[in-house]
Amino acid sequence: EIEQIIENTSEETTSKIDWTKTWSKKYPVLKEYTKKVKLEDYIKPIHNLLNKLKQDYQYNDLDSMLVLKDILYKIWKEKK
């Protein structure tokens, strides 16, 4: 059911969604973390990983982000 919704939703529609706000309804930490987490400790290393993916595999920005997100998800699933 969810997969069908994703397939039928245009890129234009998804770009208008505030995903952090949407997901924070289920995961409140997404609403609060920016007040606690020292973002500068994470931004540069993540940026470096994104750039490495782009350089090593000639991915564009979006593909690099999606691959990195998927890698993080795989790590999360392994820990469960």
Summary of the structure (lengths in Angstrom):
residues: 80
radius of gyration: 15.0
end to end distance: 24.4
largest distance: 38.2
contacts: 146
relative contact order: 0.06
helix: 76%
strand: 0%
